[in-house]
Amino acid sequence: MPRKPRQEAHAIARILDRKTRVVVGWLYQWNTGERTPKWKKGVRTDVIYAGQPQETPKP
């Protein structure tokens, strides 16, 4: 069965810096079910998700 192409995504959570709680990105879910982060200014590692999704994505 062919994979569904990514066509649409919507933000499902804000990504916050763990220490400052400043928004550093958003977590998007695609029509395929795949979740990907969109960073404001580069990838961050010490983060938390506001509106925590059910599964934490791999960076």
PDB file as gemmi writes it, atoms N, CA and C in Angstrom:
CRYST1    1.000    1.000    1.000  90.00  90.00  90.00 P 1                      
ATOM      1  N   MET A   1       0.850  -1.177   0.000  1.00  0.00           N  
ATOM      2  CA  MET A   1       0.000   0.000   0.000  1.00  0.00           C  
ATOM      3  C   MET A   1       0.897   1.242   0.000  1.00  0.00           C  
ATOM      4  N   PRO A   2       0.682   2.172  -0.922  1.00  0.00           N  
ATOM      5  CA  PRO A   2       1.515   3.376  -0.985  1.00  0.00           C  
ATOM      6  C   PRO A   2       1.272   4.289   0.216  1.00  0.00           C  
ATOM      7  N   ARG A   3       2.341   5.005   0.579  1.00  0.00           N  
ATOM      8  CA  ARG A   3       2.218   5.960   1.680  1.00  0.00           C  
ATOM      9  C   ARG A   3       1.428   7.175   1.227  1.00  0.00           C  
ATOM     10  N   LYS A   4       0.694   7.743   2.147  1.00  0.00           N  
ATOM     11  CA  LYS A   4      -0.057   8.964   1.900  1.00  0.00           C  
ATOM     12  C   LYS A   4       0.926  10.130   1.844  1.00  0.00           C  
ATOM     13  N   PRO A   5       0.816  11.031   0.879  1.00  0.00           N  
ATOM     14  CA  PRO A   5       1.720  12.183   0.861  1.00  0.00           C  
ATOM     15  C   PRO A   5       1.333  13.207   1.925  1.00  0.00           C  
ATOM     16  N   ARG A   6       2.337  13.901   2.447  1.00  0.00           N  
ATOM     17  CA  ARG A   6       2.064  14.987   3.399  1.00  0.00           C  
ATOM     18  C   ARG A   6       1.486  16.154   2.622  1.00  0.00           C  
ATOM     19  N   GLN A   7       0.291  16.569   2.973  1.00  0.00           N  
ATOM     20  CA  GLN A   7      -0.348  17.683   2.282  1.00  0.00           C  
ATOM     21  C   GLN A   7      -0.727  18.812   3.226  1.00  0.00           C  
ATOM     22  N   GLU A   8      -1.204  18.459   4.411  1.00  0.00           N  
ATOM     23  CA  GLU A   8      -1.677  19.469   5.359  1.00  0.00           C  
ATOM     24  C   GLU A   8      -1.161  19.148   6.751  1.00  0.00           C  
ATOM     25  N   ALA A   9      -0.925  20.199   7.528  1.00  0.00           N  
ATOM     26  CA  ALA A   9      -0.527  20.012   8.922  1.00  0.00           C  
ATOM     27  C   ALA A   9      -1.187  21.093   9.761  1.00  0.00           C  
ATOM     28  N   HIS A  10      -1.370  20.789  11.042  1.00  0.00           N  
ATOM     29  CA  HIS A  10      -1.885  21.815  11.956  1.00  0.00           C  
ATOM     30  C   HIS A  10      -1.126  21.702  13.280  1.00  0.00           C  
ATOM     31  N   ALA A  11      -0.962  22.837  13.937  1.00  0.00           N  
ATOM     32  CA  ALA A  11      -0.236  22.883  15.208  1.00  0.00           C  
ATOM     33  C   ALA A  11      -1.064  22.197  16.285  1.00  0.00           C  
ATOM     34  N   ILE A  12      -0.409  21.299  17.045  1.00  0.00           N  
ATOM     35  CA  ILE A  12      -1.120  20.595  18.115  1.00  0.00           C  
ATOM     36  C   ILE A  12      -0.556  20.917  19.493  1.00  0.00           C  
ATOM     37  N   ALA A  13       0.626  21.566  19.539  1.00  0.00           N  
ATOM     38  CA  ALA A  13       1.217  21.930  20.832  1.00  0.00           C  
ATOM     39  C   ALA A  13       2.268  23.013  20.621  1.00  0.00           C  
ATOM     40  N   ARG A  14       2.463  23.819  21.657  1.00  0.00           N  
ATOM     41  CA  ARG A  14       3.563  24.784  21.660  1.00  0.00           C  
ATOM     42  C   ARG A  14       4.771  24.109  22.283  1.00  0.00           C  
ATOM     43  N   ILE A  15       5.961  24.410  21.785  1.00  0.00           N  
ATOM     44  CA  ILE A  15       7.197  23.885  22.362  1.00  0.00           C  
ATOM     45  C   ILE A  15       7.831  25.022  23.146  1.00  0.00           C  
ATOM     46  N   LEU A  16       8.052  24.794  24.457  1.00  0.00           N  
ATOM     47  CA  LEU A  16       8.577  25.832  25.345  1.00  0.00           C  
ATOM     48  C   LEU A  16       9.967  25.466  25.848  1.00  0.00           C  
ATOM     49  N   ASP A  17      10.807  26.494  26.048  1.00  0.00           N  
ATOM     50  CA  ASP A  17      12.087  26.287  26.711  1.00  0.00           C  
ATOM     51  C   ASP A  17      11.786  25.863  28.148  1.00  0.00           C  
ATOM     52  N   ARG A  18      12.428  24.817  28.610  1.00  0.00           N  
ATOM     53  CA  ARG A  18      12.129  24.270  29.941  1.00  0.00           C  
ATOM     54  C   ARG A  18      12.392  25.284  31.058  1.00  0.00           C  
ATOM     55  N   LYS A  19      13.456  26.078  30.940  1.00  0.00           N  
ATOM     56  CA  LYS A  19      13.809  27.021  32.013  1.00  0.00           C  
ATOM     57  C   LYS A  19      13.010  28.314  31.971  1.00  0.00           C  
ATOM     58  N   THR A  20      12.881  28.906  30.785  1.00  0.00           N  
ATOM     59  CA  THR A  20      12.259  30.231  30.683  1.00  0.00           C  
ATOM     60  C   THR A  20      10.772  30.185  30.335  1.00  0.00           C  
ATOM     61  N   ARG A  21      10.311  29.054  29.829  1.00  0.00           N  
ATOM     62  CA  ARG A  21       8.922  28.867  29.381  1.00  0.00           C  
ATOM     63  C   ARG A  21       8.567  29.749  28.184  1.00  0.00           C  
ATOM     64  N   VAL A  22       9.581  30.204  27.454  1.00  0.00           N  
ATOM     65  CA  VAL A  22       9.375  30.985  26.244  1.00  0.00           C  
ATOM     66  C   VAL A  22       9.082  30.021  25.097  1.00  0.00           C  
ATOM     67  N   VAL A  23       8.151  30.402  24.209  1.00  0.00           N  
ATOM     68  CA  VAL A  23       7.831  29.559  23.054  1.00  0.00           C  
ATOM     69  C   VAL A  23       9.043  29.537  22.124  1.00  0.00           C  
ATOM     70  N   VAL A  24       9.544  28.333  21.834  1.00  0.00           N  
ATOM     71  CA  VAL A  24      10.684  28.167  20.925  1.00  0.00           C  
ATOM     72  C   VAL A  24      10.278  27.429  19.645  1.00  0.00           C  
ATOM     73  N   GLY A  25       9.016  26.985  19.582  1.00  0.00           N  
ATOM     74  CA  GLY A  25       8.531  26.314  18.381  1.00  0.00           C  
ATOM     75  C   GLY A  25       7.134  25.756  18.587  1.00  0.00           C  
ATOM     76  N   TRP A  26       6.673  25.030  17.569  1.00  0.00           N  
ATOM     77  CA  TRP A  26       5.346  24.419  17.589  1.00  0.00           C  
ATOM     78  C   TRP A  26       5.457  22.993  17.077  1.00  0.00           C  
ATOM     79  N   LEU A  27       4.621  22.132  17.591  1.00  0.00           N  
ATOM     80  CA  LEU A  27       4.573  20.757  17.127  1.00  0.00           C  
ATOM     81  C   LEU A  27       3.387  20.631  16.181  1.00  0.00           C  
ATOM     82  N   TYR A  28       3.654  20.144  14.966  1.00  0.00           N  
ATOM     83  CA  TYR A  28       2.623  19.992  13.952  1.00  0.00           C  
ATOM     84  C   TYR A  28       2.304  18.524  13.715  1.00  0.00           C  
ATOM     85  N   GLN A  29       1.048  18.247  13.416  1.00  0.00           N  
ATOM     86  CA  GLN A  29       0.644  16.912  13.013  1.00  0.00           C  
ATOM     87  C   GLN A  29       0.144  16.975  11.577  1.00  0.00           C  
ATOM     88  N   TRP A  30       0.712  16.123  10.737  1.00  0.00           N  
ATOM     89  CA  TRP A  30       0.369  16.058   9.322  1.00  0.00           C  
ATOM     90  C   TRP A  30      -0.842  15.168   9.096  1.00  0.00           C  
ATOM     91  N   ASN A  31      -1.416  15.282   7.911  1.00  0.00           N  
ATOM     92  CA  ASN A  31      -2.551  14.439   7.530  1.00  0.00           C  
ATOM     93  C   ASN A  31      -2.181  12.951   7.550  1.00  0.00           C  
ATOM     94  N   THR A  32      -0.895  12.624   7.520  1.00  0.00           N  
ATOM     95  CA  THR A  32      -0.428  11.239   7.568  1.00  0.00           C  
ATOM     96  C   THR A  32      -0.341  10.705   8.991  1.00  0.00           C  
ATOM     97  N   GLY A  33      -0.505  11.603   9.985  1.00  0.00           N  
ATOM     98  CA  GLY A  33      -0.362  11.216  11.388  1.00  0.00           C  
ATOM     99  C   GLY A  33       1.023  11.508  11.928  1.00  0.00           C  
ATOM    100  N   GLU A  34       1.978  11.808  11.043  1.00  0.00           N  
ATOM    101  CA  GLU A  34       3.344  12.118  11.458  1.00  0.00           C  
ATOM    102  C   GLU A  34       3.367  13.453  12.198  1.00  0.00           C  
ATOM    103  N   ARG A  35       4.192  13.514  13.239  1.00  0.00           N  
ATOM    104  CA  ARG A  35       4.349  14.756  14.008  1.00  0.00           C  
ATOM    105  C   ARG A  35       5.766  15.284  13.831  1.00  0.00           C  
ATOM    106  N   THR A  36       5.867  16.597  13.557  1.00  0.00           N  
ATOM    107  CA  THR A  36       7.177  17.210  13.364  1.00  0.00           C  
ATOM    108  C   THR A  36       7.225  18.564  14.052  1.00  0.00           C  
ATOM    109  N   PRO A  37       8.376  18.914  14.641  1.00  0.00           N  
ATOM    110  CA  PRO A  37       8.511  20.230  15.251  1.00  0.00           C  
ATOM    111  C   PRO A  37       8.887  21.283  14.217  1.00  0.00           C  
ATOM    112  N   LYS A  38       8.445  22.500  14.434  1.00  0.00           N  
ATOM    113  CA  LYS A  38       8.838  23.659  13.647  1.00  0.00           C  
ATOM    114  C   LYS A  38       9.451  24.644  14.634  1.00  0.00           C  
ATOM    115  N   TRP A  39      10.758  24.861  14.512  1.00  0.00           N  
ATOM    116  CA  TRP A  39      11.494  25.684  15.469  1.00  0.00           C  
ATOM    117  C   TRP A  39      11.547  27.133  15.020  1.00  0.00           C  
ATOM    118  N   LYS A  40      11.500  28.067  15.988  1.00  0.00           N  
ATOM    119  CA  LYS A  40      11.592  29.487  15.676  1.00  0.00           C  
ATOM    120  C   LYS A  40      13.012  29.862  15.268  1.00  0.00           C  
ATOM    121  N   LYS A  41      14.009  29.430  16.056  1.00  0.00           N  
ATOM    122  CA  LYS A  41      15.399  29.811  15.800  1.00  0.00           C  
ATOM    123  C   LYS A  41      16.323  28.628  16.044  1.00  0.00           C  
ATOM    124  N   GLY A  42      16.130  27.564  15.337  1.00  0.00           N  
ATOM    125  CA  GLY A  42      16.998  26.402  15.468  1.00  0.00           C  
ATOM    126  C   GLY A  42      16.497  25.400  16.497  1.00  0.00           C  
ATOM    127  N   VAL A  43      16.983  24.177  16.364  1.00  0.00           N  
ATOM    128  CA  VAL A  43      16.565  23.067  17.222  1.00  0.00           C  
ATOM    129  C   VAL A  43      16.984  23.307  18.668  1.00  0.00           C  
ATOM    130  N   ARG A  44      16.097  23.000  19.589  1.00  0.00           N  
ATOM    131  CA  ARG A  44      16.361  23.061  21.030  1.00  0.00           C  
ATOM    132  C   ARG A  44      16.242  21.670  21.604  1.00  0.00           C  
ATOM    133  N   THR A  45      16.951  21.393  22.700  1.00  0.00           N  
ATOM    134  CA  THR A  45      16.889  20.061  23.297  1.00  0.00           C  
ATOM    135  C   THR A  45      16.224  20.050  24.665  1.00  0.00           C  
ATOM    136  N   ASP A  46      16.324  21.126  25.437  1.00  0.00           N  
ATOM    137  CA  ASP A  46      15.758  21.162  26.785  1.00  0.00           C  
ATOM    138  C   ASP A  46      14.405  21.858  26.729  1.00  0.00           C  
ATOM    139  N   VAL A  47      13.370  21.106  26.291  1.00  0.00           N  
ATOM    140  CA  VAL A  47      12.064  21.700  26.033  1.00  0.00           C  
ATOM    141  C   VAL A  47      10.946  20.910  26.700  1.00  0.00           C  
ATOM    142  N   ILE A  48       9.799  21.549  26.783  1.00  0.00           N  
ATOM    143  CA  ILE A  48       8.570  20.890  27.219  1.00  0.00           C  
ATOM    144  C   ILE A  48       7.487  21.243  26.199  1.00  0.00           C  
ATOM    145  N   TYR A  49       6.427  20.456  26.184  1.00  0.00           N  
ATOM    146  CA  TYR A  49       5.329  20.670  25.258  1.00  0.00           C  
ATOM    147  C   TYR A  49       4.113  21.161  26.033  1.00  0.00           C  
ATOM    148  N   ALA A  50       3.572  22.334  25.637  1.00  0.00           N  
ATOM    149  CA  ALA A  50       2.363  22.873  26.249  1.00  0.00           C  
ATOM    150  C   ALA A  50       1.191  22.373  25.434  1.00  0.00           C  
ATOM    151  N   GLY A  51       0.207  21.764  26.105  1.00  0.00           N  
ATOM    152  CA  GLY A  51      -0.846  21.081  25.378  1.00  0.00           C  
ATOM    153  C   GLY A  51      -0.269  19.740  24.974  1.00  0.00           C  
ATOM    154  N   GLN A  52       0.390  19.103  25.933  1.00  0.00           N  
ATOM    155  CA  GLN A  52       1.170  17.881  25.720  1.00  0.00           C  
ATOM    156  C   GLN A  52       0.461  16.878  24.812  1.00  0.00           C  
ATOM    157  N   PRO A  53       1.088  16.541  23.681  1.00  0.00           N  
ATOM    158  CA  PRO A  53       0.525  15.489  22.834  1.00  0.00           C  
ATOM    159  C   PRO A  53       0.626  14.140  23.539  1.00  0.00           C  
ATOM    160  N   GLN A  54      -0.112  13.160  23.058  1.00  0.00           N  
ATOM    161  CA  GLN A  54      -0.102  11.843  23.696  1.00  0.00           C  
ATOM    162  C   GLN A  54       1.247  11.161  23.628  1.00  0.00           C  
ATOM    163  N   GLU A  55       1.970  11.342  22.537  1.00  0.00           N  
ATOM    164  CA  GLU A  55       3.298  10.757  22.396  1.00  0.00           C  
ATOM    165  C   GLU A  55       4.290  11.877  22.137  1.00  0.00           C  
ATOM    166  N   THR A  56       5.437  11.848  22.804  1.00  0.00           N  
ATOM    167  CA  THR A  56       6.475  12.841  22.561  1.00  0.00           C  
ATOM    168  C   THR A  56       7.261  12.432  21.322  1.00  0.00           C  
ATOM    169  N   PRO A  57       7.403  13.339  20.349  1.00  0.00           N  
ATOM    170  CA  PRO A  57       8.094  12.979  19.111  1.00  0.00           C  
ATOM    171  C   PRO A  57       9.604  12.896  19.290  1.00  0.00           C  
ATOM    172  N   LYS A  58      10.262  12.192  18.406  1.00  0.00           N  
ATOM    173  CA  LYS A  58      11.718  12.126  18.386  1.00  0.00           C  
ATOM    174  C   LYS A  58      12.211  13.325  17.603  1.00  0.00           C  
ATOM    175  N   PRO A  59      13.244  14.036  18.096  1.00  0.00           N  
ATOM    176  CA  PRO A  59      13.728  15.235  17.371  1.00  0.00           C  
ATOM    177  C   PRO A  59      14.327  14.922  16.025  1.00  0.00           C  
TER     178      PRO A  59                                                      
END                                                                             
